[in-house]
């Protein structure tokens, strides 16, 4: 089975095209402004890629004056994001809450009975597609994918792969590796990607499939080593690291970095936040960050974003079913 999660090109549909209730006129960002701090809910723990990006966004929004009220990041990563999903569902209609998503946006409702249908949430903006790389400790003798496969097999079930929880993105990539190479791996969950990275360089686990942003500091310090990238082409930040595809293994996987609002968010608030994120996506700081951290900047909003979410939910349902993890 091939796992292909390539980007889809959609024409972004501006949220300003949404009609205001009772007027029949387009809502625009100038029609509404928040009257209290904006809560930015994060579907993950502190220190991981989602948390880092959300807090970077908070900083850019403040520096660039993109919002009229402060943005307050709040981590709700319990249950692989189930805590955040339920929180957003329970705050339907709230115009002062947005949620930073990752691929557990699809997998957690599919794996667990939390009463959440993501089709009910309000799409705001997809900011980027994040990438995955297989990492080992720099002190390891492993230099290639063949070395890695041989080492895992030699460990006879004792190889420890760190991750952020079953059904999370890294566990799906781990399952793909297990299936592709017939590996037996012990998956060790942690609270966030930052903790996973620390445990790799600390020698408590044997490998990870962290996002580059989570490992970059340790990599630059010479403490971790990238082995293979799960992208269609080599990453600019790691020009000497081959992709799994070029080595003959068609494992390609992306993670979306997006924002959604609760069900029934007022159209004028949708327009405000969509425009805020659009402006953020064009800032030099964000463009520099995506280049340095190997993200693919790819803004998407409106109905096109919702279509993307639902298509990706279907793909992840197939992966979970193959893993025996579907609900």
N, C-alpha and C positions, 0 to 999 in steps of 0.2 A: 504493500500500500504506500502511495506517495503522499507526503504531507506538504502541501503547497499553500502558503498563506501570503500571497503576493498582493501588492496594493491594487485597489480598484480606483479607477478614475471616474469621478462623478462631477457633474457641474454643481458647484456649491450654490445653494439657494439661500439667499439672505433672509434672516429672520424678520427683517423689516417688511417683508411681504405679507406677514401674518396680519389679518384684519383685526382691528380693535373691536371689542364687543360693543354692539349697539350703534356704531358709527359708520361702519363700512369703509373707513379710511385706513390706510396702512399705518401700522404702529412704527414709530421710529425711536431711536435711542434717546432723542431729545424730549419725548413725551413723558418720560418717567425717570426718576432717580431714587436710589435707595435712601431710606430715612433713618436707618440704623446700620451698625456694622454687618458686613456680609460674611456669613459663615462658609468657609471652604472646607467641606468634609473630605477626608482622605481615606480611601478604602484599604489602607495598609498602615503598618506600624512606622515608627520613626526610623530614619536613617536609610531607608530603601529608595529605589528610584522614584517611586510615586511621591514619596514624602519630599525628597530633594527638589523635584520639579515643582510641586505645589508651593513650596516655600520660596523657590526662585520666582515663581509667578507673583506671589505676594509682594516680593521685593520690587519687581519691575513695575507692577501696578502702582505701588506707592511712589517710586521714583519718577515715573512718567506721568503721574496724575491721571491715571486711566479710570479711576473710580472716585466718586464723591464722598464715599465713606470707607473706613478701614476694612481690610480683608483679614479675617482671623482663621488660620488653618487649625483644624481639629482632626486628630487621628482617631478613626473608628475602624480598626483593622480586625477586630475580633471575629472568629469564625470565617477566616478567609474573605473578609469583607462583608459578611452577612450582617454584622452590626450596622455598618454604614448603609447598606441597602434597605434594611428595615427602618432605619432612622429617616431616610429620605421618603420612603413610602408613608410613614406616619406623619410626615409634614407636608402633605399634598397642599398645593396652592400657595405655599410660602414663597414670597418674592425675595427673600434675603438668605437663601441657602442654595449653594451650588456644590456639586460633588465631582472630585477628581477621580477618574476611573482608570482601570487597567483591565486585563482580560478576565480577571475574576468577576468582572461585571457580567460576563456570560456564564462562566462555569459554576459559580457559587449557587445561583438560583436553579441551575440544572441538577446540581448534586444534592441539594438540601431542600427540605420543605419549609421555606421561610415565607411563603405567600407573596412572593415578589415576581412581577412580570415586567421586565425592563422596557417592553413596548409601551408601557404607561408613562414612563418618565419623559421629560422634555429634553430633546437633544439641543446642545448649545454650540459646542465647538470641538473638533478634533484638531489638536495642535501638532502632533507628530506620531510617527511610528518608531518604536524603540526596538533595539536589536538584542540578540543573545549570543554569548560567546562561552565556550567551554574553558574553564580555568583550573589550573593546578597550582600548588605552592611552588615558588621559584626554586626551592631546594630539591624538588622532585627530579628524578632522572627522566621523566616523561617530556619528550620534545615534539612528538607527532601524534596523530590520531591512532596510528597503528600501535605506537607505544602505549597509549592510553587503554586501548581495547585489551592488549596483552596483560597489562597490569591489573585491570579489573577482573579479568578471568582468572589470573593467578591468585587473586585475593579470595577466591572461592566463597563469594557471598558476604564477605566482610568489608567490602569497599563502601565507604560512606560518602554519599552525595548530599551536600547541604542544600536546603531550599526553604521556602516560606510556607509550605503546607501542601498537603495532597489536594490536587485539583487546581493549584496555583500554576502560573505559567511555567515556572522552572520544573515543576513535577511532570508537566506534559512533555517538555523537551527531554527530560530524563526517560520517560516512558518510550519516546521515539527512539532514543539511543538503545534502550534495552531490547526493543523489538528488532531494530535494524541489525544489531550485532549479537543478539542472544546473550545479553549480559545479566548477571544477577547483582543488583545493587541495593544497599540498605539506604533508604531515603531518610534523612534526619531533618525535621522541620525546626525552623527558628521563627522569631517574631517579625523579622524584616530582613530585607536584602542587605542592609548595612551590617547587621549581626552575622549574617551568613558569610560576608566577605571577611570579617574579623576572625571568624572561626577557621576559615581556610588558611589565612596567613599564620594563625596561631597553632596550626597543626592538629586541630580537633576533628577536622573532616578532610577527606582526600581530594574532593573536587567540587565545583559548583558550575552552574550555568547562569551566573549573574549578568545583568545588563552592564555594558561598559562603564556607565556613570557610577555604578556601585563599586567597581573594582579599580577605577582609573587611578586613584590616589596610591593604592598599594602597588599597582603595576608600575607607575612612574617611580616609586621608591624601590623597585626591584624585588618586591616581595611575592608577586604572583605572576603567572605565565599564561598567556592565552594560547590555546591549542588549535581551535577550529571555530569559525564563525558560522552561524546558521542563517546566513543571508544569501541572496542571489549572487551578489558580487562581493569582492573583498572590501573591507571597511578601510576608509582613508586613514583612520587613526592606527590601524594595524596592517600595513601593506604587506608584511611578510607572513601574515596568518591566512592560511587557505580556508576556503569555504568547504562545508561538507559536500556540497553539490559538485565542486570541481574535483573532489576526491572520489566521486562516484556514488555518493549517498545523498539522495534527494530529500534532505531535511531542511526546510526553510520555514522560519516562524517569526512573526512580528508581534509586538505588543502595542496596542493603541494607547495614546496618552490623550484623553479627552475629558470634557466636562459636560455634565447633564444637570438639569434642574428637576424639582419634584413634578409629579403629575399636576396638571392644571396651573402651572406657573402663569401669571398674567402675561399676555402677549407683549405688552410694552416692556416688561422686565426681561423677557426673552430677547427682545431687540437690543436692550441696553447691554446685557451680558455678552451677546454674540458680537456686538460691535466692540466691546471692551477686549474680548479675546482676539478678535481680528486685528485690532491695533497692536496688541501685545505680540502677535505672531510676526509682525513686521518690524519689531524693534531690533536694533543691532545686537543688543545683549542676548536676546533669545536666539537669533540666527548664529551668533558665535558659539553659544552653548551647544546647540544641536550639532554643529560641525565638530567641536572638540570632544563631545561625548558620544558621537556616532549615532545620533538620532536622525531620522528622515523627516524634515519639516514638511508637513502636508496638511494645510488647513482645510477643513470641511465643516459645513454647518447645515441646519435645516433638515428638510426631508431627505436630502442625499445622505446626511449623516445617520439618520434613523435607518435608512435602507442598508447602509454599511453595517450598523450594529446588528440588525436582524439577520443579515447574511452570515456574519461572523458567528453569531449565536448558533446557527445551523451547523456550521463547520465544527465548532467546538462540541456540539452535541454528538457528532460522529466520532470525534476523538475520544470523548469520555466513554461512549458506548464500547469502543474498542478496548478501552482500559478496564471496563467493568465498573465504571464510576458514575454512570448516568443514574438519574433519579427514577 
